[in-house]
Amino acid sequence: MADFKYRCALAIVPRLVYVLVRVWFFTCRVKVRGDDSFREYVQTGNAIIGAFWHYSIVFILYHFRMFRAAAMVSASKDGEYIARLLLLMGSTPVRGSSHRGGVKALLAMVELLRQGHNGAIVADGSQGPARQAQAGCILMASKSGLPIFPIAWAARRVLIFNSWDRTAVPLPFTTIVVRHGEPLWVEPGIGAHQVEACRLELEGRLNRLYEAAWHEVGRKTHDDGRAGADRPPPRSE
């Protein structure tokens, strides 16, 4: 019975979420900052690796759905919901994480990147710690030869979930700020010390984008220690 309910939920829930997300985010106003290098590079037809923090995954995957990226998704049963949602958005899920099937998933991601797919990488992984970059993204860039473009977003009104990363979802009719960083190129065949240096560089770039984006909407961090629907004082939009 439990398996039957799970299969039914897999058939229904991702489709419902897909429709809801499209209607929900259609009502929002999006402001994009610092995307000149990003636009210039993707217009050449070359693939990229987009890196972002886990808290931002829902809106990021929706916002960049037109780029049809390959994305690593947890190999857990819950991860199957995300995988099916990605398929509906035209992206390619690769199952695995640093805790389960990580090496196999990394190799599969690298192969897709070499074939010309874009990559969507959660820089702090599937289980964190939050906003601390892991080495997987650096290794993918080194092995594929693609640049990493760090991305962060913030919104004036957000719904915060009580998860390890405090997952954030912009509320309807709010203003969303998307900030792009300059590309990070990683040399092929780098050693452990270089991987760590690049990891710290990516972490710093992402956190600077994160802080600038949330500062622009009048907050220090995306959760400010609060869960649930958060509504900062009204501001002119």
N, C-alpha and C positions, 0 to 999 in steps of 0.2 A: 504493500500500500504506500509506503514511504517513497519507494522508487517511482511509482505511478504518479504521485503528487509532484515529485521533483521534475519528471518529464513534462508534465502538464504546465508547470510553472515556467520551465525553460521555453516552451512553445509560445507562451502568452506574455510573460513579464517583459522580456527585451523589446518586443514590438510595442507594448504599451508605453514603456519608457522612451522609446525612440520618438513616438508621436508626441508625447508630453514634452520632451526636451525641445523639439522643433518649434512647437507652439509657444512654450515658455520663453525661450531665448529670442524668439522673433520680436517680442515686445521690448527687448532691451536696446539701449543705445551703446554702441561700441566706439571707443576712441583708441586709435593705434599710435604708439610712440616708437620712434627709432627703428623703423622697419626698412630703411633704405637699402642697407646691405642685404637683408633677407630677400627683398623683392628683386633686387638686381641679380642676385645669385640664382634664385629659382626660375627667373625668366630665361636663363640660359638653357634650361631643360635638365640641369644637373640635380641629382638627388641630395638631400640634406639629412642630418639627424637633429630633430627638435628635442631639446631637453627641458624638463619642467619639474616642479615639485609635485608630490603626490596629492597634496590638498587641492590642487587646481585641475585634476584630471577630467572632471565631468565637462566643464566648459571648454577646456583646451581641445579635447577630442571632437567636440561639436564644432568649434570655431575653425579648426583646420581640417574638417572632413573632406574638403575638395582636393586635398593633397594626397589622399588615399595612401596612408603610411602603413608600414608594418609596425606592430606594437607588441611588446612582451606583456603577457597577461599571466597572472598566477595560475598554477596547475591545479588549484583546489576546485571543489565543486562550486563554490561561490564565484570563482573566476570564470566559470562557463557562462554566467550571465553577461559579464563584461565582454567575453569573446563573441558572443552572438550579437550583442549590441554593436560592436565594432564592425562586424560583417554587414549589418544593416546600414552602417555609415560608409560602407565601401572600403574599409580598411582590412588589413590582414593580421589576425591575431597569431602570436607565437606563444605557445604555452610553456611556462617555466618561470622560475624566480631564483634568487640567490639561495633559497632554502630548499628548493625542490626542482630537479631537472635543469639546474642553472647552466651547466656547461653545454648540454645539448641545445638548449634554447638560444644561448649565445652564438653558437655555430650556425644555427638556422637563421638567426637574425642577420649575421654577417653575410651569409649567402644571398639573402633577399636584398640586402643593401648593395651588394656587388652586381646584382641583376638590374639595378636601377630603381628599386623601391626607396621611398623616403622612410625614415625611421622616426618613431615617436617613443621617447625613452623617459620613464619616470626616474629622475636622477637619484632620488633617495630610496628607490626600491619599493617593494611591496609591503615591507614591514618596518621601514625606518632604520635608524632614528630620523625623525622629521627634519627636513632641510639640511641634511648632511649627505653630500654626494657620495655615491658608491663608485667603485672602479669599473663596473661593467660598461658604462657609457664610454669611458675613455678607451677601453679595449676594443669596443666596436668601432670607434672612430679610427683607431690605429690600424686595425685589420681591414677596414673597408676603404680607407682613404677619403672619407667624407668629413666635411666640417660639422662641428656641433654648434647649433644656434640656440642659445639660452632664451627662454621665454617665461614671462610671469604675467599674471593678471590680478586686478583688484576691482572691487565693486563697492559702491556706496551703501548698498543694502544687500545683505547676504544671509543665507541660511547655513548655519554651522552644525555639522553632525558630531556626535560624541565618539569619534573614532580616534585611533592613535595619531593620525595626522591632522585631525580637526577638519575633515573634508568640507570645502566651501562650495556653495552653489549660489550664483547671483539670483536675487529675487526678481520677479517680473517688473518691467517698466523702470528698472534702475539703469544707471550709467556704469559701464564696464571699461576699465582702462587696461589695454594690453601693451606690455613693454617688451621690445626685442633688444637683445644684446648683439655685439659684434661676434662674428664666427670664431670659434676656437679650433685651430688645426692641430692635430696630433700626429707626430711622426710615426712611420711604420716601424715595427719591431722594437719599440721602446722597452727599457728595463723597468724594474720595480720602482726605483727612485723617481724616474720620469713620470711613471703612471701616477705616483702619489702627488708630484708637483702639479700635474695637469688636473688631477682630481680636486685639489685644493683651489686651483684657479677657477675651475668650473663652479665649485661651491661658492666662491666669493662673488663671481659674476651673477649667479642666480640670486644670491641673497641681496646684492645691491639692487638688482632689478625689482625684487620682491619688496624691499624697503621703500624704493622710490614710488612704486605703484600704489602701495597702501598709504604712503604719506600723501600722495596726490588726492586720495579720496578721504583724507582726514583721519587716518588710523595709523597706529604704530605697527600692529601685526594683524593678521586676518581674523583672529578669533578674540584677541584682547582678553583672554581668560574667560570668555563667555561661550555658552552653547545655545543652540536654538536660533530662532529668528532674531536677528539683531538689526535695529533700525537707528543709526546715528541721527543726531539732530539734523533737520532739513537744511539743505544747502542748495544754492542756485546751480542748476545743471544747464 
